[in-house]
Amino acid sequence: ARLAAIFLDLQRQGAHNIDLVTPGHYAPHIARALGRAKAEGLQIPVVYNCGGYEALETLRLLDGLVDVYLPDFKYYSSYYAARYSGADDYFEVASDAVAEMVRQAGAPVFDGEGLLVRGVLVRHLMLPGLAGDTAQVLRHLAGRFGDRILVSLMRQYTPFGMERDYPELNRTLTEREYADAVEIFQDLG
């Protein structure tokens, strides 16, 4: 009840949306609170801001309650997924999760001010030296989802203390790495 009241209070204060950040472990509680808040007049979009490695059961709890999904899509390669995130099944899990998000939220919808109010915006953070993996992620997203999703190609990776365990990640992206990815991104439409 308190969480539903917080959501409604944010709406009264003029918030553009309710942005739930890394909320998976609270999904059952959030679903109940959102159901209650929507019954009491919550109308602003609800954003589910997550890492992309989401259980389908969790996402199904949110069906009809979340308007905008904002998942990461980190890896294509199971090698990199295992090495950097301990999840060699990342690609399969994230692909299925994004498909469920698209099923629920549908194609992107914007309001009169140009703000996303419904849909899926997938974020891909480029990592240094992984241009091939980025290309594969972009090709996969374009091929499977086309214009039913939006994609944010992010270049802001900043290393902190990587020199010992992951020396290959102990640098920022080069201009060339980013430019090449942008070219692929544009070619894919």
N, C-alpha and C positions, 0 to 999 in steps of 0.2 A: 504494500500500500504506500509506503514511504517513497519508494523508487518511482512509482506511478505519479505521485504528487510532485516529485522533482522534475519529471519529464514535462508535466503540465505547467509547472512554474517557469521552466525554461521557455516554453512556448509563449507564456504571458509576458516574459521579459523581452521578447522579440527575436529569439534565436532562430536562425535559418533552418536548423536541423538538430536532431539528437545524434551525436556522433559517439558510438560505442566502440572504444578502442581495445583491441585484443580481448574481446568479451567471451570467448568460447567456454571457459570454465564456469561462467555464470549464466549460460544460455537458458537453462530451465527457469531461473528466477527472473531473468530479463523478459522472457516470453510471457510469463504471468503478468509482470508489471506493464509491459506494452499492451497486452490485451485489455487490461484494466484502464490504462491511460487512453487508449483509442476509444473505448466505450464511454469515457468521460469527456471526449472532445479533442484528443490529440490529433492534429492534422498536419503538422510539419513533418517533413521526411525524416525517417529513421535510417541512419547510416551504420552499416556493420563493417568496421574497419579492422581487417584481420590479416594474418600471415599467409592465407591461401591453403594451408595444410589443415583442412577442416574435415571433420567427420560428417558424412551425409546425415546421420541421425541428428546431429546438432543443428545442421542447417534446416532440416525438416521441421524442427520445433519452431522455427522462425517464419515458416511459410505464411504469407499474408500479413506479417508484422513488420518486415524490413522493406524499405523502399529502394535503397541504394546499397549495393555491396561494393566494398572497396578492398579487394584482396590483393596481396602480393602474388607474384608468380616468379619465383626465384630461379629455378633450374630446369633444364631439359635433361641433362646428363645425370644418371643415377650416381656416377662417380663423384661429381661435385656436390650433389645433394648429400651423399653420405659423408664426404670429407668435411664439408663446412656446416652442415646442419644435422648430421647423424640420422638422416632420413632417406635411405636409398630409394624408397617408394614415393618420394616427393612428387615427381612428375605425374604419376598416375592419380595420386590422391588429389593434388591440386587441380588437375584436369577435370576430374569428376566433380569436385567441389564447385569449380567455376560453371560447369554445365548445370548443376543444380541451382546456382545463383541466377543464371540466365533464365532458367525455367520459371523461377519465382518472380524475378523483377522485370523480365522482358527487355526489349530494346530501349536504348537511352531516350529519356524524355526531359526536356528543359522547360523551365518556367519563362515568363516574359522578360525576366532580368538575365536570362542565360545561365541560371543555376541548375545543375542536375537535380532532378526531383525523383527520378526513377531510373533504374538500370544498373549496369555493372561497369565499374572502372577498374581495370586490372593494372597494377603497378609492377614494372620490371626494373629492379635496381641492377644496373650494369656493374660487373666486377672486372677489375683489371685482368687482362690476359684471357678472358672468357668470351671473346667476340663471337666465336663459333657457337657457343651455348646460347648467347643472346640471339643470334640469327635463328637458331632452331626454335627458341621460345616464340619469337615473333612470327615465324612461319606457321608454327602450330596454332597460335592464337588466331591468326588470320584465316587459316584453313578450316579450323573447327568452328569458329564463332563469327567470322566476318564482321559485318557492321552491327551485329547484335551486342557488341561490347565496345567500350572505349579503352584505349591503352595509353598509359603514361610511361614513357621511356625515361628513366631517371639516371642521372649521371653524378649524383652528389656523394657517392661512396667516399668515405674518408677513413683511412686506416688508423687504428689506435692499438699499439702494442702487438702488431702482427709479425714483427721481425723474427721472433724465435719459432713460433709454431706454424705460421703461414707466410713465409717470406715472399712468396709469389703474390700475395695480396697487400704487401707493404708499400703500396704506391696508389696514387689516384689514377683515374683514367687519362689517357692521352687524348688530345684533340682529334687525332686520326681515328682512334677507336670509336669515339662518339660519332664522328662524321660518317664513318662507314655504317654504323648501326642506323643512323638517321636515314641514310640512303636506302638501306634494306627496308626499313619501316615505311618510307614513302613509296617504294616500288610495290609493296604489298597492299597499298591503299589504306 
